[in-house]
Amino acid sequence: MAFNDQAEIVELVQHMAAIPERLVRAMNGKTKGQLMQRPAPGEWSVHEIFAHMRAVDDIVTTRIYMLLTRQDAPLVAFDERRWAEAAHYAERDIHQSLTLFTLRRIEIVATLRQLFFEDWQRLGRHENYGTQSLIGIVRDLASHEGEHCSQIEKLLA
């Protein structure tokens, strides 16, 4: 999907910048038990949802940097669930993990804020999904994180 609106870029970057605070607000004052509790058998706990979000952030942030540093960058496919397992995110202290996520997010948001409008049109080639643009990748990340934040907020309400 093409774009021609600088306002969309500003909105997406603001959305990305707000995610850590949204997570902190939802998790603040919650016990480890509340964060680890599965709402139903086979469903993810808040801790597991956040482990998944960290893995996706790792993968997508890497893709963003690939697009910014290479013309027609190759975008390797990764299994975000396997990534989270390999990084042992579900076994880590969630508050420490959230701090690290927040610091990484501050860094990528600062990078995105410095881009020129035409940088958002940079393209890469995903090995499964074909041509992807920077704006498309950021749109997808914003949507994905918004859904999971809503899920976490609902679980902890």
HELIX and SHEET records of a PDB file:
HELIX    1   1 GLN A    6  MET A   27  1                                  22    
HELIX    2   2 LYS A   32  MET A   36  1                                   5    
HELIX    3   3 VAL A   46  THR A   69  1                                  24    
HELIX    4   4 GLU A   80  ALA A   87  1                                   8    
HELIX    5   5 TYR A   89  GLU A   91  5                                   3    
HELIX    6   6 ILE A   94  ARG A  113  1                                  20    
HELIX    7   7 PHE A  117  GLN A  121  5                                   5    
HELIX    8   8 LEU A  134  LEU A  156  1                                  23    
SHEET    1   A 3 ALA A  73  LEU A  75  0                                        
SHEET    2   A 3 LEU A 123  HIS A 126  1                                        
SHEET    3   A 3 GLY A 130  SER A 133 -1                                        
END                                                                             
